[in-house]
Amino acid sequence: MIYEMRTYELKVGTVQEFEENFSKVIEERQKFSRMVGFFHSEIGDLNRVMHIWEYENSAHRDDVRVQLSGKSWWPPKNAHIIESQVTKMLTTPSFKKEPMTGELGNFYEFRTYTIFTGKMLEVTSRWEKEIASREAVSPLAACFMSDMGTLNEFIHVWPYRDLNHRMDVRIETHKMPNWPPGSRPFIAKQNTEIWIPAPFSEMR
């Protein structure tokens, strides 16, 4: 599988309108390909929404886009409130081949690490050895590696009940002897943001 992460920056105060318009057509859109997540930003740059689409491969994505181009209801009528758009094509590591779905938490932390060129395999191999012990504390909802767009990004997604739960988990993981799993020397840059799932998101 491959995943497309689309992030839109919206006009101030229009996130609810965007989500409502999207909710009207999402059931029909899901018949063409699965949307695993839909979120709006809560901590970080605000007035943004992000949706994550699953495809079998790039040919499947191209075919879906052709099929949707003739639909009057797609895309949702949100063009007037969109300021900018960014899309990334993502793959997944062997230890988390597809995102978890269902009621996982009210807050999702998206941690994006920029990895030094040529070191992604080293990072994923170290994670693979230690991720089971880390997930004993709280689940990893999804993990992605950028394939198109901004390259060398390693994105891991952690759900929490609330920010207090996140802090409790971090306290526990700081006690773990092998977490983080030795990947820091290969990280050029780190970013973290908190996103809230929409009611119709499969990750929620």
C-alpha positions in Angstrom: 0.0 0.0 0.0 0.9 3.6 -0.4 -0.6 6.6 1.4 -1.3 10.2 0.3 -1.2 12.8 3.1 -2.9 16.0 2.0 -2.6 19.1 4.2 -4.6 22.2 3.5 -4.1 25.6 5.1 -7.4 27.4 5.4 -8.7 30.8 6.0 -9.0 31.7 9.7 -12.1 30.3 11.4 -13.2 28.0 8.5 -12.1 24.5 9.7 -15.6 23.6 10.9 -17.0 24.6 7.5 -14.4 22.6 5.7 -15.1 19.5 7.8 -18.9 19.8 7.4 -18.6 20.1 3.6 -16.3 17.0 3.6 -18.7 15.0 5.7 -21.4 15.3 3.2 -19.5 13.4 0.5 -17.1 11.2 2.4 -19.3 8.1 2.3 -19.5 8.2 -1.5 -15.8 9.1 -1.8 -14.8 6.0 0.3 -16.3 3.8 -2.4 -13.2 4.7 -4.6 -10.4 4.4 -2.1 -10.1 4.4 1.7 -9.5 7.5 3.8 -7.9 6.3 7.0 -7.6 9.7 8.7 -9.0 13.2 8.7 -7.7 15.7 11.3 -7.5 19.4 12.1 -4.6 21.0 13.8 -4.8 21.8 17.6 -1.2 22.5 18.5 1.2 23.9 15.9 0.2 26.0 12.9 -3.6 26.4 13.2 -6.4 26.5 10.6 -5.1 23.4 8.9 -6.8 20.1 8.0 -5.1 16.9 7.0 -6.5 13.8 5.3 -4.7 10.5 4.6 -5.7 8.3 1.7 -4.8 4.6 1.1 -4.0 3.2 -2.4 -2.8 -0.1 -3.6 -0.1 1.6 -5.7 0.5 4.7 -7.8 -1.6 3.3 -10.7 -4.5 2.8 -8.4 -4.2 6.4 -7.3 -4.1 7.6 -10.9 -7.2 5.6 -11.7 -9.2 6.9 -8.8 -8.3 10.5 -9.7 -9.5 9.9 -13.3 -12.8 8.4 -12.0 -13.4 11.2 -9.6 -12.7 13.9 -12.2 -16.1 13.5 -13.7 -18.0 13.6 -10.4 -19.9 16.9 -9.7 -19.7 16.3 -5.9 -15.9 16.0 -5.8 -14.0 17.7 -4.5 -16.1 19.1 -1.7 -17.1 22.8 -2.2 -14.2 24.2 -0.2 -12.0 26.0 -2.8 -13.1 29.4 -1.5 -11.6 28.8 1.9 -8.3 27.1 1.0 -5.2 29.2 1.1 -2.6 26.5 0.2 -2.3 22.7 -0.3 0.6 20.3 0.2 0.6 16.6 -0.6 3.1 13.9 0.3 3.2 10.3 -0.9 4.2 7.9 1.8 5.2 4.3 2.3 5.3 2.3 5.5 8.0 0.3 7.3 7.8 -3.5 7.8 7.0 -3.1 11.5 3.8 -1.1 10.9 2.6 -1.9 7.4 -0.8 -0.1 7.7 -2.4 2.4 10.1 -4.5 1.3 13.0 -8.1 2.5 12.8 -10.9 2.8 15.3 -11.3 4.7 18.6 -7.6 5.1 19.6 -7.6 8.6 21.3 -8.9 12.1 21.2 -5.4 13.6 20.5 -3.0 12.4 17.8 0.6 13.4 18.0 2.3 13.5 14.6 6.1 13.5 15.1 8.1 14.2 11.9 11.8 13.4 11.9 14.0 14.5 9.0 16.5 11.8 8.5 20.0 12.3 7.1 20.2 11.1 3.5 20.8 7.4 3.2 20.1 6.6 6.9 16.4 5.7 6.7 17.0 2.0 6.7 19.3 2.4 9.8 16.5 4.2 11.6 13.7 1.7 10.7 15.9 -1.3 11.6 16.5 0.2 15.1 12.8 1.0 15.6 11.8 -2.6 14.5 13.9 -4.0 17.3 12.4 -1.9 20.1 8.9 -0.9 19.0 7.1 -3.9 20.7 8.4 -2.7 24.1 7.4 0.9 23.4 3.9 -0.2 22.3 3.4 -2.0 25.6 3.1 1.5 27.0 0.9 3.1 24.3 0.1 2.1 20.7 1.7 3.4 17.6 -1.2 4.3 15.3 0.8 4.7 12.1 4.3 5.1 10.8 5.2 6.6 7.4 8.3 7.4 5.3 8.1 10.1 2.6 8.5 8.9 -1.0 7.3 12.0 -2.9 7.2 15.6 -1.6 9.6 16.5 1.1 12.0 13.5 1.2 13.7 11.7 4.1 10.8 12.2 6.5 10.0 9.6 9.1 6.5 10.3 10.5 5.2 8.4 13.5 1.7 8.9 14.9 0.7 8.4 18.5 -2.8 8.6 19.9 -3.6 9.8 23.4 -6.7 10.3 25.5 -5.6 13.8 26.3 -2.4 15.8 27.0 -2.2 14.5 30.5 -2.1 11.0 29.1 0.6 12.0 26.7 2.7 13.3 29.6 2.2 10.1 31.7 3.3 8.0 28.7 6.4 10.2 28.2 7.4 9.8 31.8 7.1 6.0 31.5 9.1 5.9 28.2 11.9 8.0 29.7 12.4 5.1 32.1 12.9 2.6 29.3 16.6 1.6 28.7 16.2 1.3 24.9 13.8 4.1 24.0 14.4 6.1 21.9 15.9 3.2 20.0 19.3 4.7 19.2 18.1 6.6 16.1 19.0 10.2 17.3 22.4 10.3 15.6 20.6 9.9 12.2 18.1 12.7 12.8 18.7 16.1 11.3 15.5 17.8 12.5 12.4 17.1 14.6 8.8 18.5 14.6 5.8 17.5 16.6 2.1 18.6 16.3 -1.2 17.7 17.9 -4.1 17.0 15.6 -7.8 16.2 16.5 -9.7 13.6 14.4 -13.0 14.5 12.7 -16.0 12.4 13.6 -15.9 10.6 10.3 -12.2 9.8 10.5 -11.4 6.0 10.6 -8.5 6.9 13.0 -10.4 8.6 15.8 
